[in-house]
Amino acid sequence: MVVDTNVPIVANGRADAANGRRTPSPGCRLAAIDFLEETLRSRKVLLDLGGDIQDEYRRYLHPRGQPGVGDRFYLAILNSSPRRVERVELPRNASGAYRDFPSSPGLDSFDPSDRKFVALARRARAPVVNAIDSDWLHHRTALQALGVSVTFVCGRDSTEWFEE
């Protein structure tokens, strides 16, 4: 599966700059923690061979694996083994865009920083996992029409994603 960076960020319990510095709700945080712990036990994480996703993880997570579960997830990715992480070639076109990101009017406004996750999910035919990024929610129908499924670990009701 393809894990958007917001999942380990939420597991760490950090406020989200993209969402007005709001703090994830306890239920959302626990769902992200449970998902990452189960992923480290029994699922394979997909990363692009070029390192774009790992670079994004590096910007938001601590490579020593502390203090949060999201950081521990990142450390496990860094110390990856073939049974835990699979790296997939993610080609780009001449302009630098990911070839596997679909050209679709329904995705014209999709966050450019998240396009690598969509491209990887399409290339590997794997789901994307999201916690609190509303872009995945708003574009869910367009993504599904193009064969990209999204798992919402915090549910699809964005009013439950953050503390009051």
Buried (B, 14 or more C-beta within 10 A) or exposed (E): BBBBBBBBBBBBBBEBEBBEEBBBBEEBBBBBBEBBBEBBEEBBBBBBEBEBBBEBBBEBBBEEBEEBBBBBBBBBBBEBEEEBBBBBEBEBEEEEEBEBBBEEEEBEEBBEEBBBBBBBBBBBEBBBBBBBBEBBBBBBEBBEEBEBBBBBBBBEEBEEBBEE
